[in-house]
Amino acid sequence: MLHPTLLNILLCLRVIAPMKKIIPLALLILLASLDACKTDRSPKTVDLASPAAAKAQLDVLRDSVDARWTQMLASDDAKISAIRQVLRELANQPGTDRTQLQQLTRANDRLKKLRYNQETMASSEQIDAYDAAQDSLLHVLYPIAQPASGQPNETVRNLTEGIQTSDSEVVTYRLHYDQAAKQFNNYLQVHQEQLTKLGGKYSKLQPLPLFELQH
């Protein structure tokens, strides 16, 4: 339906001009009318110092921390699983000490219960205890899985090499986690005032513990 003003103009123009001249003029008037009715759709300016902006940025940083943590645990879980598979394969080989393998299996099954989390790792003793438990297990496992004469079982050999690779990557995963956690902690410290205004969990956030020893 035409705008009332536009309709009146067209009715007047029909009296004084041929229709073929009215149509282009009508289109111009219509476009002008639509342009005048446009609403302001320009993006609103975001106050980067506002509590809402601080919350959004902190959430992004926390997601990055959690992603690094998930990657690190996935690698450790895969290592524990590979150790379990190696022990099963070794149990099927003739001449192996089955009692020793059972002890190693129990030790491996306990690892996840001993492992720290993002809160308990504030105690460096818990990290050290977990590392010591896993290192002790691997120290006994490697000579069995990689005898001096060479491991005839290709599955055991490949799994053991994968375990060694994962074990060598632990430091790198922890460094990457610490990098993300430091960014989170720094932002939390700088924007504490804005975050406190949000209330709830944002007013109670504490810096995340790091693998890096704090002086």
NUBAMAR-722566 format. One record per residue (C-alpha): residue number from 0; z, x, y. Coordinates in Angstrom, 1 decimal. Each point is the difference from the previous one (the first is absolute). Example, Ala and Ser with C-alpha at 12.3 -4.5 7.8 and 13.67 -1.06 7.14 Angstrom:
2
r lonu = 0&w = 7.8&u = 12.3&v = -4.5
r lonu = 1&w = -0.7&u = 1.4&v = 3.4
% end
This chain:
215
r lonu = 0&w = 0.0&u = 0.0&v = 0.0
r lonu = 1&w = -0.9&u = 1.3&v = 3.5
r lonu = 2&w = 2.6&u = 0.7&v = 2.5
r lonu = 3&w = 0.2&u = -2.9&v = 2.6
r lonu = 4&w = -0.9&u = 2.3&v = 2.9
r lonu = 5&w = -3.0&u = 1.3&v = -1.9
r lonu = 6&w = -1.1&u = -3.5&v = -0.9
r lonu = 7&w = 0.1&u = -1.1&v = 3.6
r lonu = 8&w = -2.1&u = 2.9&v = 1.1
r lonu = 9&w = -2.6&u = -0.7&v = -2.7
r lonu = 10&w = -0.2&u = -3.7&v = 1.1
r lonu = 11&w = -0.6&u = 1.1&v = 3.5
r lonu = 12&w = -2.6&u = 2.6&v = -0.9
r lonu = 13&w = -2.0&u = -2.6&v = -2.1
r lonu = 14&w = -0.8&u = -1.8&v = 3.2
r lonu = 15&w = -1.4&u = 3.0&v = 1.9
r lonu = 16&w = -1.4&u = 2.4&v = -2.6
r lonu = 17&w = -2.1&u = -0.2&v = -3.2
r lonu = 18&w = 2.0&u = 0.3&v = -3.2
r lonu = 19&w = -1.7&u = 3.3&v = -1.0
r lonu = 20&w = 1.6&u = 1.6&v = 3.1
r lonu = 21&w = 3.4&u = -1.6&v = -0.7
r lonu = 22&w = 0.6&u = 1.4&v = -3.5
r lonu = 23&w = 0.2&u = 3.7&v = 1.1
r lonu = 24&w = 2.1&u = -0.9&v = 2.9
r lonu = 25&w = 2.3&u = -2.1&v = -2.2
r lonu = 26&w = 0.5&u = 3.0&v = -2.4
r lonu = 27&w = 1.0&u = 2.2&v = 2.9
r lonu = 28&w = 2.5&u = -2.5&v = 1.2
r lonu = 29&w = 1.4&u = -0.5&v = -3.5
r lonu = 30&w = 0.4&u = 3.8&v = -0.4
r lonu = 31&w = 1.8&u = 0.3&v = 3.3
r lonu = 32&w = 2.3&u = -2.9&v = -0.9
r lonu = 33&w = 0.9&u = 1.5&v = -3.3
r lonu = 34&w = 0.6&u = 3.4&v = 1.6
r lonu = 35&w = 2.4&u = -1.6&v = 2.5
r lonu = 36&w = 1.9&u = -1.7&v = -2.8
r lonu = 37&w = 0.6&u = 3.2&v = -1.9
r lonu = 38&w = 3.6&u = 0.8&v = -0.7
r lonu = 39&w = 1.3&u = 3.5&v = 0.4
r lonu = 40&w = -0.2&u = 1.5&v = -3.5
r lonu = 41&w = 0.7&u = 3.6&v = 0.9
r lonu = 42&w = 2.7&u = 1.7&v = -2.2
r lonu = 43&w = 3.5&u = -0.1&v = 1.3
r lonu = 44&w = 1.5&u = 3.3&v = 0.9
r lonu = 45&w = 2.7&u = 1.1&v = -2.5
r lonu = 46&w = 3.1&u = 1.6&v = 1.4
r lonu = 47&w = 0.3&u = 3.1&v = -2.0
r lonu = 48&w = 3.7&u = 0.4&v = 1.0
r lonu = 49&w = 0.9&u = -3.5&v = -1.2
r lonu = 50&w = 2.2&u = -0.6&v = -3.1
r lonu = 51&w = -2.9&u = -1.8&v = -1.7
r lonu = 52&w = -2.3&u = 3.1&v = 0.4
r lonu = 53&w = 2.8&u = 2.3&v = -1.2
r lonu = 54&w = 0.5&u = -2.2&v = -3.1
r lonu = 55&w = -3.7&u = 0.0&v = -0.8
r lonu = 56&w = -0.3&u = 3.8&v = 0.2
r lonu = 57&w = 3.2&u = 0.5&v = -2.0
r lonu = 58&w = -1.3&u = -2.3&v = -2.7
r lonu = 59&w = -3.2&u = 2.1&v = -0.2
r lonu = 60&w = 2.0&u = 3.2&v = -0.3
r lonu = 61&w = 2.3&u = -1.5&v = -2.7
r lonu = 62&w = -3.0&u = -1.1&v = -2.0
r lonu = 63&w = -1.3&u = 3.6&v = 0.1
r lonu = 64&w = 3.4&u = 1.2&v = -1.3
r lonu = 65&w = 0.0&u = -2.5&v = -2.8
r lonu = 66&w = -3.5&u = 0.9&v = -1.0
r lonu = 67&w = 0.9&u = 3.7&v = -0.3
r lonu = 68&w = 3.1&u = -0.9&v = -2.0
r lonu = 69&w = -2.1&u = -2.2&v = -2.4
r lonu = 70&w = -2.5&u = 2.8&v = -0.5
r lonu = 71&w = 2.7&u = 2.5&v = -0.8
r lonu = 72&w = 1.8&u = -2.3&v = -2.5
r lonu = 73&w = -3.3&u = -0.9&v = -1.7
r lonu = 74&w = -0.6&u = 3.7&v = -0.6
r lonu = 75&w = 3.5&u = 0.5&v = -1.4
r lonu = 76&w = -0.3&u = -3.1&v = -2.2
r lonu = 77&w = -3.3&u = 1.2&v = -1.4
r lonu = 78&w = 1.7&u = 3.4&v = -0.8
r lonu = 79&w = 2.8&u = -1.7&v = -1.8
r lonu = 80&w = -2.5&u = -2.1&v = -1.9
r lonu = 81&w = -2.0&u = 3.1&v = -1.0
r lonu = 82&w = 3.1&u = 1.7&v = -1.2
r lonu = 83&w = 0.8&u = -3.0&v = -2.2
r lonu = 84&w = -3.5&u = 0.2&v = -1.5
r lonu = 85&w = 0.2&u = 3.7&v = -0.6
r lonu = 86&w = 3.3&u = -0.5&v = -1.9
r lonu = 87&w = -1.6&u = -2.7&v = -2.2
r lonu = 88&w = -2.9&u = 2.2&v = -0.8
r lonu = 89&w = 2.3&u = 2.9&v = -0.8
r lonu = 90&w = 2.0&u = -2.2&v = -2.3
r lonu = 91&w = -3.1&u = -0.5&v = -2.2
r lonu = 92&w = -0.6&u = 3.8&v = -0.4
r lonu = 93&w = 1.4&u = 1.7&v = -3.1
r lonu = 94&w = 2.8&u = 2.5&v = 0.5
r lonu = 95&w = 1.4&u = -1.4&v = 3.2
r lonu = 96&w = 3.7&u = -0.5&v = 0.6
r lonu = 97&w = 0.3&u = -3.8&v = 0.0
r lonu = 98&w = 3.6&u = 0.1&v = 1.1
r lonu = 99&w = -0.9&u = 2.1&v = 3.0
r lonu = 100&w = -2.9&u = -2.3&v = 0.9
r lonu = 101&w = 2.3&u = -3.0&v = -0.2
r lonu = 102&w = 2.4&u = 1.7&v = 2.4
r lonu = 103&w = -2.8&u = 0.7&v = 2.4
r lonu = 104&w = -1.2&u = -3.6&v = -0.2
r lonu = 105&w = 3.4&u = -1.3&v = 0.9
r lonu = 106&w = 0.2&u = 2.5&v = 2.9
r lonu = 107&w = -3.4&u = -1.2&v = 1.2
r lonu = 108&w = 0.9&u = -3.6&v = -0.2
r lonu = 109&w = 3.1&u = 0.6&v = 2.2
r lonu = 110&w = -2.0&u = 1.5&v = 2.8
r lonu = 111&w = -0.9&u = -3.1&v = 1.9
r lonu = 112&w = 3.7&u = -1.1&v = 0.0
r lonu = 113&w = 1.0&u = 3.3&v = 1.5
r lonu = 114&w = -2.7&u = 0.0&v = 2.6
r lonu = 115&w = 0.9&u = -0.4&v = 3.7
r lonu = 116&w = -1.4&u = -2.7&v = 2.3
r lonu = 117&w = -0.7&u = 0.0&v = 3.7
r lonu = 118&w = 3.7&u = -0.6&v = 0.8
r lonu = 119&w = 1.8&u = 2.0&v = -2.7
r lonu = 120&w = -2.1&u = 3.1&v = 0.8
r lonu = 121&w = 2.2&u = 0.4&v = 3.0
r lonu = 122&w = 2.2&u = 1.9&v = -2.5
r lonu = 123&w = -1.9&u = 3.2&v = -0.7
r lonu = 124&w = 2.2&u = 0.4&v = -3.1
r lonu = 125&w = -1.7&u = -3.0&v = -1.6
r lonu = 126&w = -3.5&u = 1.5&v = 0.6
r lonu = 127&w = 1.2&u = 3.3&v = -1.4
r lonu = 128&w = 1.5&u = -1.7&v = -3.1
r lonu = 129&w = -3.3&u = -1.9&v = -0.7
r lonu = 130&w = -2.1&u = 3.1&v = 0.4
r lonu = 131&w = 2.3&u = 2.0&v = -2.2
r lonu = 132&w = -0.1&u = -2.7&v = -2.8
r lonu = 133&w = -3.8&u = 0.0&v = 0.1
r lonu = 134&w = -0.4&u = 3.7&v = 0.2
r lonu = 135&w = 2.4&u = 0.5&v = -3.0
r lonu = 136&w = -2.1&u = -2.4&v = -2.0
r lonu = 137&w = -3.3&u = 1.7&v = 0.9
r lonu = 138&w = 1.5&u = 3.5&v = -0.7
r lonu = 139&w = 0.6&u = -1.1&v = -3.6
r lonu = 140&w = -3.2&u = -2.0&v = -0.4
r lonu = 141&w = -2.5&u = 2.6&v = 1.2
r lonu = 142&w = 0.5&u = 2.6&v = -2.7
r lonu = 143&w = -0.3&u = -2.7&v = -2.7
r lonu = 144&w = -3.1&u = -1.6&v = 1.5
r lonu = 145&w = -1.5&u = 3.3&v = 0.9
r lonu = 146&w = 0.9&u = 2.5&v = -2.8
r lonu = 147&w = -1.1&u = 3.6&v = 0.2
r lonu = 148&w = -2.5&u = -0.6&v = -2.7
r lonu = 149&w = -1.7&u = -2.8&v = 1.9
r lonu = 150&w = 0.3&u = -3.7&v = -0.3
r lonu = 151&w = -2.4&u = -1.4&v = -2.6
r lonu = 152&w = 0.5&u = -3.6&v = 1.2
r lonu = 153&w = -2.4&u = -0.5&v = 2.9
r lonu = 154&w = 1.8&u = -3.2&v = 1.1
r lonu = 155&w = 3.3&u = 1.9&v = 0.4
r lonu = 156&w = -1.7&u = 2.9&v = 1.7
r lonu = 157&w = -1.7&u = -2.3&v = 2.6
r lonu = 158&w = 3.1&u = -2.0&v = 0.6
r lonu = 159&w = 2.1&u = 3.1&v = 0.5
r lonu = 160&w = -2.4&u = 1.4&v = 2.5
r lonu = 161&w = 0.1&u = -3.3&v = 1.9
r lonu = 162&w = 3.8&u = 0.1&v = 0.0
r lonu = 163&w = -0.1&u = 3.6&v = 1.4
r lonu = 164&w = -2.4&u = -1.1&v = 2.7
r lonu = 165&w = 2.1&u = -3.0&v = 1.0
r lonu = 166&w = 3.1&u = 2.2&v = 0.1
r lonu = 167&w = -1.7&u = 2.4&v = 2.3
r lonu = 168&w = -0.8&u = -2.8&v = 2.4
r lonu = 169&w = 3.6&u = -1.2&v = 0.5
r lonu = 170&w = 0.5&u = 2.2&v = 3.1
r lonu = 171&w = -3.2&u = -1.2&v = 1.6
r lonu = 172&w = 1.0&u = -3.7&v = -0.5
r lonu = 173&w = 3.4&u = 0.6&v = 1.5
r lonu = 174&w = -1.5&u = 1.8&v = 3.0
r lonu = 175&w = -2.3&u = -2.9&v = 0.6
r lonu = 176&w = 2.8&u = -2.5&v = -0.3
r lonu = 177&w = 2.2&u = 2.0&v = 2.4
r lonu = 178&w = -2.9&u = 0.1&v = 2.6
r lonu = 179&w = -0.2&u = -3.8&v = 0.0
r lonu = 180&w = 3.8&u = -0.5&v = 0.0
r lonu = 181&w = 0.3&u = 2.4&v = 3.0
r lonu = 182&w = -2.5&u = -2.1&v = 2.0
r lonu = 183&w = 1.9&u = -3.1&v = -0.9
r lonu = 184&w = 3.4&u = 1.6&v = 1.0
r lonu = 185&w = -1.4&u = 1.4&v = 3.3
r lonu = 186&w = -1.4&u = -3.3&v = 1.0
r lonu = 187&w = 3.2&u = -1.8&v = -0.9
r lonu = 188&w = 2.0&u = 2.4&v = 2.1
r lonu = 189&w = -2.3&u = -0.3&v = 3.1
r lonu = 190&w = -0.3&u = -3.8&v = -0.1
r lonu = 191&w = 3.5&u = -0.9&v = -1.2
r lonu = 192&w = 0.6&u = -2.1&v = 3.1
r lonu = 193&w = -3.0&u = -2.2&v = -0.4
r lonu = 194&w = 0.6&u = -0.4&v = -3.8
r lonu = 195&w = 3.7&u = -0.9&v = 0.6
r lonu = 196&w = -1.2&u = -2.9&v = 2.2
r lonu = 197&w = -1.8&u = -1.5&v = -3.1
r lonu = 198&w = 3.2&u = -0.5&v = -1.8
r lonu = 199&w = 0.3&u = -0.4&v = -3.8
r lonu = 200&w = -0.9&u = 3.0&v = -2.1
r lonu = 201&w = -1.7&u = 1.7&v = 2.9
r lonu = 202&w = 3.2&u = 0.4&v = 1.8
r lonu = 203&w = 1.6&u = 1.7&v = -3.1
r lonu = 204&w = -2.7&u = 2.4&v = -1.0
r lonu = 205&w = 1.1&u = 3.5&v = -0.9
r lonu = 206&w = -2.1&u = 3.2&v = -0.3
r lonu = 207&w = -1.4&u = 0.6&v = -3.4
r lonu = 208&w = 1.3&u = 2.9&v = -2.1
r lonu = 209&w = -2.3&u = 3.0&v = -0.6
r lonu = 210&w = -0.7&u = 2.3&v = -2.8
r lonu = 211&w = 0.2&u = 2.8&v = 2.5
r lonu = 212&w = 3.5&u = 1.4&v = 0.2
r lonu = 213&w = 1.6&u = -1.1&v = 3.3
r lonu = 214&w = 1.9&u = 2.7&v = 1.9
% end
